[in-house]
Amino acid sequence: MHTTLNKVPQVISSQELLEHWQGHRALTRRTIEAFPEEAFFNHTIGGMRTFAEMVMELLGIAGPGIKEIATGNTAPLNEHLEHGNKKEVLLELWDKATEEINTFWPQIKEEQFQKKIKIFGQYEGTVISSIFYFIDNEIHHRGQGYVYLRSLGIEPPAFYER
Amino acid sequence: MHTTLNKVPQVISSQELLEHWQGHRALTRRTIEAFPEEAFFNHTIGGMRTFAEMVMELLGIAGPGIKEIATGNTAPLNEHLEHGNKKEVLLELWDKATEEINTFWPQIKEEQFQKKIKIFGQYEGTVISSIFYFIDNEIHHRGQGYVYLRSLGIEPPAFYER
């Protein structure tokens, strides 16, 4: 019976989805690294947020979001982090989030992905729709970071490398 | 037996992934609509492509990519389309691609998503990694389109609305 169950094809497994996201997160880390420190905290186009502010949003979502899904303990979204205008501080928080995601992700059961939740006590969806939002929102803002880099005359990291 | 198989939890089903992507594609369509025609074909930042050129890449990938996965018939990637500098022409092609994806997607069997392929006769991966590339690449370039719009003083469509 278990053999049969294991043979049922998955469009994507939980482990593959984790690796897919961590591949994206590694690319976002390289995008942060590509920014000169001053531009990371100050450069904007068209009244948008700086890339540092977008990165803090991503940090507020990723680790805490997966921890909340895994444990069921809700906490409000926090997008403001102490960084002292040092990229190094946010890169360290990025690496901590990588570990946090790897720690809590395996605690999410496969049957949980279709469950309804209210992430950060605020946004209704399923576990899978919330996780897709985390990933898609990161890709969206990183794409904007690429334009910031190009406008500074800097070549962004290759999009297809993960 | 079939009842048991149907109860095996999927992280995401094929149908849900289709709806997820078509939600993104509807948002990209609204992003195209938000551009003034002249800026759509001419506005750039930092030596990047125009949003029209990015959209043609997306059109070259989406419909043909899903058709290739469903049928197994390979064709080279074509990112150059006749448009006569009319947004309307590319919006019509966008809608045709929407139909093409909806037509061919159900022909992709669930056990096929983990299969190795060489999409457009060129890019090696699995069916699911290729489809994620199609979706992620669209989100990436649409995010860049958002910066173009903001730099023109135009508010892009809400990212969270699909």
Interface residues (C-beta under 8 A of the other chain):
Chain A: T4 L5 V8 P9 Q10 V11 I12 S13 S14 E16 L17 H20 H24 I45 G46 G47 M48 E110 E111 F113 Q114 I128 S129 F132 Y133 D136 N137 I139 H140 H141 R142 G143 Q144 Y146 V147 Y148 L149 R150 S151 L152 G153 F159 Y160
Chain B: T4 L5 V8 P9 Q10 V11 I12 S13 S14 E16 L17 H20 H24 I45 G46 G47 M48 E110 E111 F113 Q114 I128 S129 F132 Y133 D136 N137 I139 H140 H141 R142 G143 Q144 Y146 V147 Y148 L149 R150 S151 L152 G153 F159 Y160
